Amino acid sequence: MEHWKVEWFHESETDPTLIYSEIGEDGYEVRKVHQYRDGRLLRSDEWHESHEIGLSEVPVGTIEDVARQPEFAAIRVPLAEFEHFWTTATWPSP
């Protein structure tokens, strides 16, 4: 498993500005946390998705691929950092 922290640079008030993702060996997201401008933290896994947050339906590629895109800054983070945000976040509303 890899754990990523991705900053998303945009002007939208409704999209997340920070994304923490847990990526499986197959390249698919296993768990994800979105942080929004207002400080809200939402989490998602294969059983908890909503219109606001869900796992990618395709492999996410490499972290280097993501980091090359100008609207993103992406780094690997320790499991403990991911878990901190995971346990702090709430499930989305159905």
Secondary structure, DSSP 8 states (H G I E B T S, - for coil): -EEEEEEE----SSS-SEEEEEE-TTS-EEEEEEE-TTS-EEEEETTB--SS----SS----HHHHHTSTTEEEEE--HHHHHHHHHHSB----
